[in-house]
Amino acid sequence: MAYSAIKLEIADHIAHLMFNRPEALNAMNRDMWREIPEAINAIDVDASARVIVISSLGKHFTAGMDLSVFGKPGPYKDAEIGRRRAHLRTDIMRMQECFTSFERARMPVIAAIQGGCIGAGVEMVTACDMRYATADAFFCIQEINIGLTADVGTLQRLPKLIAPGIARELSYTGRRMLAAEAKQCGLVNEVFTTQAEMLTGVMAVAREIANKSPLAIAGAKEMLNYARDHSVADGLNHNATWQAGMFYSQDTREAMAARAEKRDPKFEDILPIKGSMVD
């Protein structure tokens, strides 16, 4: 599939999605809002990749929403006001789906962040499984600085990643959180000196994940996301149900055999999403 605002490379079970608008500081235009979930969903459906790395070309990870998205009137500018408001709500929910696709993908999503991660960028990376940053990276909930309430995931996900009081301070003040503080409060896993060093480190983590059973990894992601949003009791019940089915996988036997034989394990990919009863 051809993309205009992103680049996608898949090799050695690792999908590398790169924002490709460096001349615009990787601001998210209409193409990017459409292409990101298309790419993530295609990776999930195909299932040949076992981990997804998100990075960007240029000095900054993303400047957030491209103002051109707001520059054109919608298709219903002359419609009755209540119906226009209802349509806007649907439009916002479609944008939310852009990043919810990261959580729904069966494989982990890792963000590699350099320079500015602003506005919609924060909304995006909080939907990722892990975040790594360069020393010059910073995070800013820009929406509050332009008279808006963030609405695509930051206010729902950030308080579950860092201390709620810090999340509220960032949301109310719009100040920049630098990479060192982001690591201290647990928003990022590690800080690197340069982007090249960061990508090397992130790809090493990605390769380690890709070497594990993709079925077990999918189960771990499912359980972690479920546990975040449910009680411990509910999470344990859900985990037992999953394990009752997955426990019969060949992957456990392969992992134990590889350990005994002192070799890397070889696991089958999880199945592509196709051939359902309604196809």
Phi, psi and omega in degrees: 000134181271137179236153179251330185254350179226164170238146180225126176233136177233121180207141176054041177068014178242124174265127180244108180259123184240133173286133191235048174231054185299330180293340178248023181057030180055032174298144189274099177274185183299321179299317182293319178300327180278318189284328181300305180294328176300315181292314181299315180294322179295320178297317181295316181295316183292318173067014176279338175268145181248355177203149180240128176252129177252123176218186180215156177267140178105192188284327186239146177297302171195141176276004179093207183297129172287128183298343178294338178298328180268358190280345183245142177294148179290173183289347185239038185298337181257007182283166177301142192298319180299320179289326176295319180295320178296322178292322178298318177302316178297321179297317179297318180295327175294322177292322176302323180297336179304317182264333174299334176300332177296317181289325184284334179302142185283349180248152180298149178241125183244130177260134175244110196244126172235152178061219185281135170235096197239142172056246180300337176296320177294319177303321182291307188289336176290344176272354180278161179285323182214155181225134175234152187216159171271164183297334181270003182287151173213156183239136182215123174277083191291335186307319184294334181284346178241023172079025180240160169260126177304138190221013184240017171135338183302312187289341178269323188264323185301318180294348176264358178252328180228175179303132183305323180296321177293318178301319180292319178300314179296322182289326183273329185261333184069019180286164178275130170260118180282163187302320182298317178292322179298322177290319181299323183267001173092007179288322177243151182281321184205152178243133181244158183290315183233166178295321179299316178296320180298312182296324176298315179294318180294318180294329176294318176297317180299318179295321179297318177295316183296340180277350179270168177300119180294333177290318178293322177296316178300321178295318179297318179295316178302315183290319180296316179294320180293317181297325179300326189253003183223171178289164177301317181299316178296319180296318179296320179296316179296320180297318180297320180295314177301312185295328179299330177269314186288338185300338182272005178295151176287348189295324179296317179295321178294318179297318180290322178294317179297320178296316180295324182268003177055053178222167175286139178288156177236111183250147172287150173295155167294159187287141171300156179271092178197169178070030178285172183296340183258000179280000000 
